[in-house]
């Protein structure tokens, strides 16, 4: 999960917890991935149709690793990263400077509920939510902002996990318990996929595609982090399929503008 904090309360994890993430998983703060981050990012590039010369917004950018990776591979790409965490923003800015990417990657501390006031209208070719949208207390507000800063006809990419539903009331209770543990440990709001689809359609997006990510996850990365941070989630769902992961691609209504 790329953003460490609940936007509605303005809370962020302590420095020690960010360090636990970095020590356990490296700077790509995502749960659903393998250890080879080049493969992960190459998948995003293919899935999102990222091309050199685009403007990309990573909304909930963590410590900026995806943004830096993209800029290093695409010399004409401009990437903006946004995080609500002061600690993450400071860490990301230092890493961007050390990589010599100043001027091509810009990191900002801010709330992604305020995208319209943070960035120009119709500015980006892609907006990415890499395991970050679940931190929102108002998904429609975030999506309205994303639509405003996205160019007509261009794409928002959302990779996240969603509450599973069961016809069995007993199994559903277990799922709901596991979700409550996840929400509490990660200050998250695990979504239901139909709710996200409805929110996208109601905020001026057309559904482009929905599919499970073509990623083979190494969940030991998350387990290692949870032990370091002292916030165990996996015992609640180690024998329970409580969430499903999806890539959701939505397109802003309107004719695409040629770059």
N, C-alpha and C positions, 0 to 999 in steps of 0.2 A: 504494500500500500504506500503510495508515493508521498502522501501528505501526512504528517504526524500531528494531528490536532483536530478538534471539533470547531468548525467555523462558527457555529451558532453561539458558542461560549467563549470563543477567542482563546481557547486553551491550547498549549503545545506541549509535547513531551520534553522531558528534561534533557540536558546535554548528554548525560550518561546513557539515556535510552537511544538517542541518535547514534552514539558511539557503539552501542550494542548492535545496532543494525549494520553499521559499517564494518565492524569486526566480523560479523556473521555472514553477511551477504554481499559485502562490497557496496559501492555507491549506487547500484541499481536497486532501489528500494521497492521491489515488487515481490509478491509471494509466489505468483504462478509463472515460473520460468525455470529454465535449466541453468547450469553453471556457466555455460558458454554464452556470454552476453553479446558477442558478435552475431551469433545465430539468432538471438532474440531480436536484436535491432534490425538485422537483415530481413527478418520476418515482418517487422513493422513497416519497413520501407516498401516491401512488396505489397503488403496488405493495404496500405494507405495510398499507394501510388505516389510516394514522395519523389520529387524530381529536383535537380539542382536549379537554383534560382527562386525557389518558393520561399514564402514566409510561413513559419511554423510557430504555433503557440502550444507549449507543453503546460497545461493548466493543472497544477499540482505536481510541480517538477521535482520535488525532493531536493537532493543535493546537486541536481543538474547533470547527472551522468548521461541520460539519453540525449539531452540537448547538445552536450559536448561531442558525443559520438557522431551525431548527425553532421555537425559543423565540420568535424575533422574529415569526413568522407565526401562532403559536398561543398566545394570552395565558394560557391555563389549563394549558398543557403543562408538565410537569416532566421535565427531561432530566438524566441522569447520564452523564458521560463518564469513561472509564477508560483510562489509558495506562501502559505500563511505563516510559516515558521521563521522567526528571526534567525534561529540557530542554523537552519537549513540554508537560508538565503546567504548568510555569511560564509558558510562552508562552500557553497556553490560558487560564489564570486571569487573566492581564493583559488578554487580549482580551475575556473575559467581563465583567470589571469595567468596561472602557472602554465596552462596549456597554450598560451598565446592566442586565445580566441576572443579577446576584447574587441568589441566593435561588430562581431559576428554573432555572439551569443550574449544576450542581455538577461540578467536575473533580477527579478523584482519581488520584494515582499509585499503581499497584498492578498485580498480576499477575492476568490473567483466568482463570488456573487456580484461583484462590481466591475465586471469586464468592460461594460460600456463606458465607464468613466476612466478606465485605466488604459484603454487602447483605442485607436481610431476606428471609425466605421469602415466595414468592408476592407479590412487590412490584411487578413490572413488567408492562405490557401488551404491550410489544415489546422484544426484544433484537436489536440490529443488529450484524452483523459486516461492515463495509464494507472488503473487501480486507485483513482482519486475521487471519482464522482460520488462514491458512497459516503464521503465525509460531509456532503451537503445536507443542510437542513431544509433546503428549498430547491429541488432539482429544476423546476420550471424557471426559477429566476436565473439559475446558472445557464440554462439552455437559451433563454431569451438573450442573455448577454453574449453567449457564444454565436448565436445567429447574427447579432448586430456586428460583431467584429470579423465575421467570416465573409469572404467574397461570395456573391451569388453563384449558385451552382456548385460550390465547393463542399468539402466533407469534414464532418466531425467523426473521430474514431474514439470509441469507448471500449476499453477492456476492463471487465469487472466480474465479480461473482454475485450470484443471485440466489435468493431464498428458494429452496426446493419445496414443492407442494406434494402432499400425499393424500390419497383417499382414506387412508387409515388414520383415525383420530389419535390413536396411541403413538403411531410413528410421527405424526405431525407435532405432537407435544414434545417429542424428543428433538425433532428438527428445530422447533421454536426455542427450546432451551439452548441448543448449540448456537443458534444465531444470537441469542441474548448474551452468551459468553463472548462471542466474537465482537459484538457491538460494544460491550463494556470494556474489553481489553484493548480495543483499537479505536475507541471513540468513533465508531462507524455507524452507518445506517444501511445495513444490507438490504438491497433493493429486491423487489420482485420484477422479473422481466416484463410482464404486461404493463406494469406501472411506468416503467421507463419508456416503453414503446408509445404509450398514450401521451406521456409528457413530451416526447419528441414531436409527435404529430400535432399536438396542440400548440407548439411553439414555432411552427413554420418549417419543420423538417419533413422530408420524405425518407422513408426507410429504404436504404440502399441494400443492406444485407445484414443478416444475423446468423452467426455460426459459432460452434466451439472453436477456440483458438487452436491452430495447428502447432501446438507447443507441447513438448514432453516435459512436465514439471519435475523438479527435484524438491519435494516438500521438506526434505531434511534441512534445507536452508532456513525455512521458517521455524522449524523445531529448534535449531541451533540458536536462532535469535531469541526465541521465547525463553529458553533456559538462561541466556545471558541477561535478558531484561527482567526476568522473574514474573512473566505474565503468560502462564500456560493456558493455551486455548485448545490444543489438539486433543487432550483427554476427553473433551466433551463430544468430539465427533470422529475420533480415530476409527471407530467401527460403524460410522453412520455417514451416509451420503446426504449432507445437509445443504450443500450449495452446488450450483452448476456455474461453470465459467462460460462466458460468451464474449465474442467480438461483436460489437454493434456499430455499423456504419450508417450514418444519416447524412443527407445532403440538403443544404440550404436551398429552398425553392428559388427559382429564377434561372436565367441563362448564364452560363459560365462566361466570365470575362477572360479573353485571351491575354496571357502574360506577355 
